[in-house]
């Protein structure tokens, strides 16, 4: 403002000056709020928001050193200073020797001369007298694939003179046997190898020449065979008393889609849908689902009653940390919430050892009371609470969903099971940019469901797929995933 403008306002009278000052103060308040919002936005990270860790800003050398010093101080306080590498009492993971009948070849070595006097040993003296030193070496053969030619002959009937050709029978029409097909699907689903890279890999390592199109046909045939086991797996997972549900972005020919997962400790299923609205949640769970859903607090889960939900406390911890990085009342609110969250997880980890649910409920009661009082105070309509009032009222609205894990067996306070199940698909999405067709989506759903479920059950995905494709080829019963 120029001096002449200020003098003009002053000369216009007392009322005009007061109105100008009030307007100036309101502008200052708006600018301060906008600045605070921008500061919070720029300080958002994976620790205090839903942003993935890959979006975090790289730390400076000084920051890394400061964090290392703080961590070292905490370890010294706990008297738990540990060195790098395996700790005392850690069970080794050395390679065990295989039995001799597993060896394709055994090569014996004898010393040529005495290490003491230099005597040269003759062939007659090279006789084993004690147990030899054993060293086993694993090697790939020149080609890991063998070919079998199946010949169908024609014979002429001596009566009607008609020529008839033999049928292939159980071997099927495919040029690739179940073991090779299972390997292709395993490398695609579990190891996220592209079709083109797969073609080159099979040629270089195994001597099999197969086109990109043929690889995709193998994947689509396997997808069709997996259809039945995948549907049975879905029914079994949704019949569980408690499941973890989450969703992540996906693509279909460059268009936005969403991948949903429902996971239990022993299985996981995936469904790709057009969005992440409540209708898609209904499609995933079905109309008759009556179990407990552990999830984050995305609005679509409001379709469920609070008594049918468990809100993820890891997400709550992240939100409390966000508010603890604010100012004044907001900071105090966030710090108090973080302390309550720390105590809650400490009690939960203790429960994993004693497994006394009555003790768990008794130890959680003070935390429930303190949190309820904290949220009620923060939810009051006050200018000091404007930055965290909505968050507090939202938690009060779903209050029963914060404590389902205390009374319901099988329910945990976090949604880690679903987030771990989605970790592989997220990497797959970044590498492949999703699918190019709806048939590709079905293959992704079924193959990832089989992959994650086998991993959770400590089963071999390759062995399961080979058994599945062999049973389909011979007409046997298809093996179940769960």
C-alpha positions in Angstrom: 0.0 0.0 0.0 1.2 3.4 -0.9 1.4 6.2 1.7 -1.1 8.3 -0.1 -3.6 5.4 0.1 -3.1 5.0 3.8 -3.6 8.7 4.4 -6.8 8.6 2.3 -8.2 5.8 4.6 -7.1 7.8 7.7 -8.8 11.0 6.4 -12.0 9.1 5.7 -12.8 8.8 9.4 -12.7 6.5 12.4 -15.3 4.0 11.1 -13.4 3.5 7.8 -10.1 2.9 9.6 -11.8 0.3 11.9 -13.3 -1.6 9.0 -10.0 -1.6 7.2 -8.1 -3.0 10.2 -10.8 -5.7 10.7 -10.5 -6.7 7.0 -6.8 -6.7 7.3 -6.9 -9.1 10.3 -9.3 -11.4 8.5 -7.0 -11.5 5.5 -4.1 -12.3 7.8 -6.0 -15.2 9.4 -6.9 -16.7 6.0 -3.3 -16.4 4.8 -2.0 -18.1 8.0 -4.5 -21.0 7.6 -3.5 -21.3 3.9 0.2 -21.3 4.9 -0.4 -23.9 7.6 -2.3 -26.1 5.1 0.5 -25.8 2.6 3.1 -26.7 5.2 1.2 -29.8 6.2 0.8 -30.8 2.6 4.5 -30.4 1.9 5.4 -32.3 5.1 3.2 -35.3 4.2 5.0 -38.6 4.0 4.3 -42.3 4.3 4.6 -42.0 8.1 1.7 -39.4 8.5 -0.5 -39.9 5.4 -1.6 -42.4 2.8 1.3 -41.6 0.5 3.4 -44.6 -0.5 7.1 -44.7 0.8 8.3 -44.3 -2.8 7.0 -40.7 -2.8 9.0 -39.7 0.3 11.7 -37.1 -0.3 15.2 -38.4 -0.1 16.9 -37.8 3.2 20.0 -35.7 3.5 23.2 -37.1 4.9 22.7 -35.0 8.1 19.2 -36.4 8.6 20.3 -40.0 8.2 23.1 -39.5 10.7 20.8 -37.8 13.2 18.3 -40.7 12.9 21.1 -43.2 13.4 22.3 -41.3 16.5 18.8 -41.3 18.0 18.4 -45.0 17.3 21.7 -45.8 18.9 20.8 -43.8 22.0 17.5 -45.7 22.3 19.3 -49.0 22.0 21.8 -48.0 24.6 19.0 -47.0 27.0 17.5 -50.4 26.6 20.9 -52.1 26.9 20.3 -53.9 23.7 23.2 -52.8 21.6 23.6 -55.3 18.8 26.2 -55.8 16.2 25.6 -56.2 12.5 24.9 -59.7 11.2 23.5 -62.8 13.0 23.0 -62.4 16.8 24.1 -64.9 19.5 21.7 -67.9 19.5 20.7 -67.3 15.9 20.0 -70.6 14.2 22.3 -71.0 11.2 21.1 -71.6 7.7 23.9 -73.6 6.2 23.4 -75.8 3.2 22.8 -79.4 4.1 24.5 -82.2 2.1 22.2 -84.3 -0.1 22.4 -88.1 0.1 24.6 -89.9 -2.3 21.7 -91.4 -4.3 20.8 -87.8 -5.4 24.2 -87.4 -7.1 24.5 -87.9 -10.8 28.2 -88.2 -10.5 30.8 -88.7 -7.7 34.4 -87.5 -8.4 37.2 -88.7 -6.0 40.3 -86.7 -5.4 43.6 -88.1 -3.8 46.7 -86.1 -2.8 49.6 -86.5 -5.2 52.3 -86.2 -2.6 52.8 -86.2 1.2 52.4 -82.8 2.8 55.2 -83.7 5.2 58.1 -85.4 3.5 57.0 -85.0 -0.1 56.6 -88.7 -0.8 54.7 -89.3 -4.1 51.7 -91.6 -3.7 51.4 -94.5 -6.1 48.1 -95.7 -7.5 48.1 -98.7 -5.1 48.5 -96.3 -2.2 45.5 -94.2 -3.2 43.0 -96.2 -1.2 40.4 -94.5 1.0 40.8 -95.3 4.7 38.6 -92.7 6.5 35.5 -90.7 5.6 36.2 -88.3 2.8 35.6 -84.6 2.7 32.4 -83.9 0.9 31.7 -80.9 -1.3 28.6 -80.8 -3.5 28.2 -78.6 -6.6 24.8 -77.9 -8.2 24.7 -77.3 -12.0 22.1 -76.9 -14.7 22.2 -79.4 -17.5 22.7 -78.1 -21.0 19.0 -78.2 -21.5 16.4 -78.6 -18.8 13.6 -79.6 -21.2 13.3 -82.9 -23.0 11.1 -83.4 -26.0 8.7 -86.3 -26.6 7.2 -86.9 -30.1 3.8 -88.5 -30.1 3.0 -90.2 -33.5 -0.6 -90.8 -34.5 -0.7 -93.6 -37.2 -3.5 -94.3 -39.7 -4.7 -97.8 -40.5 -6.9 -99.0 -43.3 -9.9 -101.2 -42.4 -9.7 -104.5 -44.4 -13.5 -104.5 -44.6 -14.7 -101.0 -45.5 -11.3 -99.8 -46.6 -11.7 -96.6 -44.5 -8.5 -95.0 -43.1 -8.6 -94.1 -39.4 -6.0 -92.1 -37.5 -5.2 -92.7 -33.8 -6.1 -90.0 -31.2 -3.5 -88.4 -29.0 -5.5 -89.3 -25.8 -4.5 -87.8 -22.5 -1.5 -85.9 -23.8 -3.8 -83.2 -25.3 -3.3 -81.0 -28.3 -0.9 -78.5 -26.7 2.7 -78.5 -27.7 3.7 -77.8 -24.0 3.3 -80.3 -21.2 1.8 -79.4 -17.8 5.2 -78.9 -16.1 6.4 -76.4 -18.7 3.0 -74.6 -18.6 3.1 -74.5 -14.8 6.6 -73.0 -15.0 5.4 -70.2 -17.4 2.5 -69.2 -15.2 4.6 -69.3 -12.0 7.2 -67.0 -13.5 4.5 -64.7 -14.8 2.4 -64.5 -11.6 5.0 -65.0 -8.8 8.1 -63.4 -10.5 6.3 -60.8 -12.7 8.2 -61.6 -15.8 6.8 -60.1 -19.0 5.7 -62.2 -22.0 8.6 -61.0 -24.1 11.2 -61.6 -21.4 9.7 -65.0 -20.8 10.1 -66.0 -24.4 13.8 -65.0 -24.3 14.4 -66.6 -20.9 12.9 -70.0 -22.0 15.1 -70.0 -25.1 18.3 -69.0 -23.2 18.0 -71.2 -20.2 16.0 -74.2 -21.4 16.4 -74.3 -25.1 12.6 -73.9 -25.7 11.5 -71.6 -28.5 8.1 -70.2 -27.8 6.5 -67.1 -29.1 5.0 -64.3 -27.1 1.5 -65.2 -28.4 1.9 -68.8 -27.4 2.9 -67.8 -23.8 -0.2 -65.7 -23.6 -2.3 -68.7 -24.8 -0.8 -70.8 -22.0 -1.7 -68.1 -19.5 -5.3 -67.9 -20.8 -5.7 -71.7 -20.8 -4.5 -71.8 -17.2 -6.8 -69.0 -16.3 -9.7 -71.0 -17.6 -8.7 -74.1 -15.6 -8.2 -72.0 -12.4 -11.7 -70.6 -12.7 -13.3 -73.4 -10.6 -10.7 -73.5 -7.8 -10.7 -69.7 -7.6 -14.5 -69.6 -7.1 -14.3 -72.3 -4.4 -11.5 -70.3 -2.7 -13.6 -67.2 -2.8 -16.5 -68.9 -1.1 -14.2 -70.3 1.6 -12.5 -67.0 2.3 -15.8 -65.1 2.6 -17.2 -67.8 4.8 -14.5 -67.0 7.4 -15.6 -65.2 10.5 -13.0 -62.4 10.0 -11.3 -61.1 6.8 -9.0 -58.2 5.9 -10.1 -56.0 3.0 -8.2 -53.4 1.1 -7.9 -52.0 -2.5 -5.3 -50.4 -4.7 -5.3 -48.8 -8.1 -5.2 -50.8 -11.4 -5.3 -50.2 -15.1 -7.2 -51.6 -18.1 -5.8 -50.4 -21.4 -4.7 -47.2 -19.6 -8.1 -46.6 -17.9 -8.3 -46.4 -14.1 -9.5 -49.6 -12.4 -9.3 -50.9 -8.8 -8.0 -54.2 -7.4 -9.8 -55.4 -4.3 -8.5 -58.1 -2.0 -10.0 -60.1 0.8 -7.4 -61.9 2.9 -7.2 -64.3 5.9 -4.1 -65.8 7.6 -4.2 -68.7 5.1 -5.6 -67.4 1.8 -6.3 -64.3 -0.3 -8.6 -63.5 -3.2 -8.4 -60.7 -5.7 -11.1 -58.9 -7.8 -10.6 -56.1 -10.3 -13.5 -53.6 -10.5 -14.2 -50.3 -12.1 -14.0 -48.2 -8.9 -13.7 -48.4 -5.1 -17.3 -47.5 -4.2 -19.5 -49.3 -1.8 -21.2 -51.2 -4.6 -17.9 -52.9 -5.4 -17.5 -53.9 -1.8 -21.0 -55.5 -1.9 -19.9 -57.4 -5.0 -16.8 -58.6 -3.3 -18.4 -59.7 0.0 -21.8 -60.8 -1.3 -25.2 -60.0 0.2 -25.0 -62.8 2.8 -21.7 -61.9 4.4 -22.0 -61.7 8.2 -18.4 -61.7 9.3 -16.0 -59.0 10.6 -14.2 -56.8 8.1 -10.9 -55.2 9.1 -10.0 -52.2 6.8 -9.0 -48.6 6.7 -11.6 -45.8 7.1 -12.4 -45.2 3.4 -16.0 -44.0 3.1 -17.1 -47.1 1.1 -16.7 -49.3 4.2 -19.4 -47.1 5.9 -21.7 -49.6 4.2 -21.0 -51.9 7.1 -22.2 -51.3 10.6 -19.5 -50.3 13.2 -20.1 -53.6 15.0 -19.2 -55.5 11.8 -15.9 -53.6 11.3 -12.5 -53.3 12.8 -10.7 -50.0 11.9 -7.0 -50.3 11.3 -4.9 -48.9 14.2 -1.8 -48.5 12.0 -3.8 -46.0 9.9 -4.9 -44.3 13.1 -1.3 -44.1 14.4 -0.3 -42.4 11.1 -3.2 -39.9 11.4 -2.3 -39.1 15.0 1.3 -38.5 13.9 0.1 -36.1 11.2 -1.8 -34.1 13.9 1.2 -34.2 16.3 3.2 -32.3 13.6 0.7 -29.4 13.8 0.6 -26.5 16.2 -1.0 -25.7 19.6 -4.2 -27.8 20.3 -3.8 -29.9 17.2 -0.3 -30.9 18.3 -1.3 -31.8 21.8 -4.2 -33.9 20.5 -1.9 -35.8 18.1 0.8 -36.4 20.8 -1.9 -37.8 23.2 -3.3 -40.0 20.5 0.2 -41.4 19.6 0.9 -42.2 23.3 -2.5 -44.1 23.6 -1.7 -46.0 20.3 1.7 -47.0 21.6 0.2 -48.4 24.8 -2.5 -50.2 22.8 0.1 -52.0 20.6 2.2 -52.8 23.6 -0.8 -54.5 25.3 -1.7 -56.3 22.0 1.8 -57.7 21.7 1.7 -58.9 25.3 -1.6 -60.7 24.5 0.1 -62.7 21.8 2.1 -64.3 24.6 -0.4 -64.9 27.4 -3.6 -65.3 25.1 -5.9 -64.3 28.0 -8.8 -62.4 26.4 -10.2 -61.2 29.8 -6.8 -59.7 30.7 -6.7 -58.1 27.3 -10.1 -56.5 27.9 -9.1 -55.3 31.3 -5.9 -53.7 30.2 -7.6 -52.0 27.2 -10.3 -50.4 29.4 -8.2 -47.4 30.6 -7.1 -46.7 27.0 -10.7 -46.7 25.8 -11.8 -44.3 28.5 -8.8 -41.9 27.9 -9.3 -42.0 24.1 -13.1 -41.4 24.4 -12.4 -38.3 26.6 -9.8 -37.0 24.2 -12.1 -37.4 21.2 -15.1 -35.8 22.9 -13.0 -32.8 23.9 -11.5 -32.5 20.4 -15.0 -32.9 18.8 -16.3 -29.8 20.5 -17.2 -26.9 18.2 -14.3 -24.6 18.9 -12.0 -22.6 16.7 -9.0 -24.2 18.4 -10.2 -27.6 17.2 -11.1 -26.8 13.6 -8.1 -28.8 12.2 -8.8 -32.1 14.0 -12.5 -31.8 15.0 -13.7 -33.8 11.9 -11.2 -36.6 12.6 -12.2 -36.9 16.2 -16.0 -36.9 15.4 -15.4 -39.6 12.7 -13.8 -41.9 15.3 -16.6 -41.3 17.7 -19.1 -42.2 15.0 -17.5 -45.6 14.4 -16.4 -46.1 18.1 -17.4 -49.8 18.3 -15.2 -50.5 15.2 -12.1 -49.4 17.1 -12.4 -52.3 19.6 -13.8 -55.3 17.8 -10.4 -57.1 18.1 -10.8 -57.2 21.9 -13.8 -59.5 21.9 -13.8 -61.3 18.6 -11.2 -64.1 18.0 -9.4 -64.0 14.7 -9.6 -60.2 14.4 -6.4 -58.1 14.7 -6.1 -54.3 15.3 -4.4 -53.8 12.0 -5.1 -54.4 8.3 -1.6 -55.7 7.7 -2.8 -59.0 6.2 -4.6 -57.3 3.3 -1.8 -54.7 2.7 0.9 -57.5 2.6 -1.3 -59.4 0.1 -1.4 -56.3 -2.2 2.3 -55.6 -2.0 3.1 -58.0 -4.9 0.2 -56.8 -7.1 1.3 -53.2 -6.6 4.8 -54.0 -7.9 3.2 -56.0 -10.8 1.1 -53.0 -11.7 4.1 -50.7 -11.9 5.9 -53.1 -14.1 3.1 -54.1 -16.4 0.8 -51.0 -16.2 -2.2 -53.3 -15.6 -4.0 -55.4 -18.2 -5.0 -54.9 -21.8 -8.2 -57.0 -21.8 -10.8 -58.3 -19.5 -9.5 -61.8 -20.1 -6.2 -60.5 -18.9 -7.9 -59.2 -15.7 -9.4 -62.7 -15.0 -5.9 -64.3 -15.4 -4.5 -61.7 -13.0 -7.2 -62.2 -10.4 -6.9 -66.0 -10.5 -3.2 -66.4 -10.8 -2.5 -63.9 -8.0 -5.0 -65.5 -5.8 -3.3 -68.9 -6.3 0.1 -67.3 -5.8 -0.6 -65.5 -2.6 -2.6 -68.4 -1.2 0.1 -70.9 -1.8 2.7 -68.6 -0.2 0.5 -68.1 2.9 0.2 -71.9 3.1 3.9 -72.5 2.5 3.0 -74.5 -0.6 4.8 -74.6 -4.0 2.8 -72.6 -6.6 4.7 -74.5 -9.3 3.8 -77.9 -7.8 0.1 -76.9 -7.4 -0.2 -75.6 -11.0 1.5 -78.7 -12.4 -0.9 -80.9 -10.5 -3.9 -78.7 -11.6 -2.9 -78.8 -15.3 -2.1 -82.5 -15.2 -5.5 -83.3 -13.6 -7.3 -81.1 -16.2 -5.4 -82.9 -19.1 -6.2 -86.4 -17.8 -9.8 -85.7 -16.7 -9.2 -86.0 -13.0 -10.5 -83.9 -10.1 -9.0 -80.5 -9.9 -7.0 -79.9 -6.7 -8.3 -77.2 -4.3 -6.4 -74.1 -3.3 -7.6 -74.2 0.3 
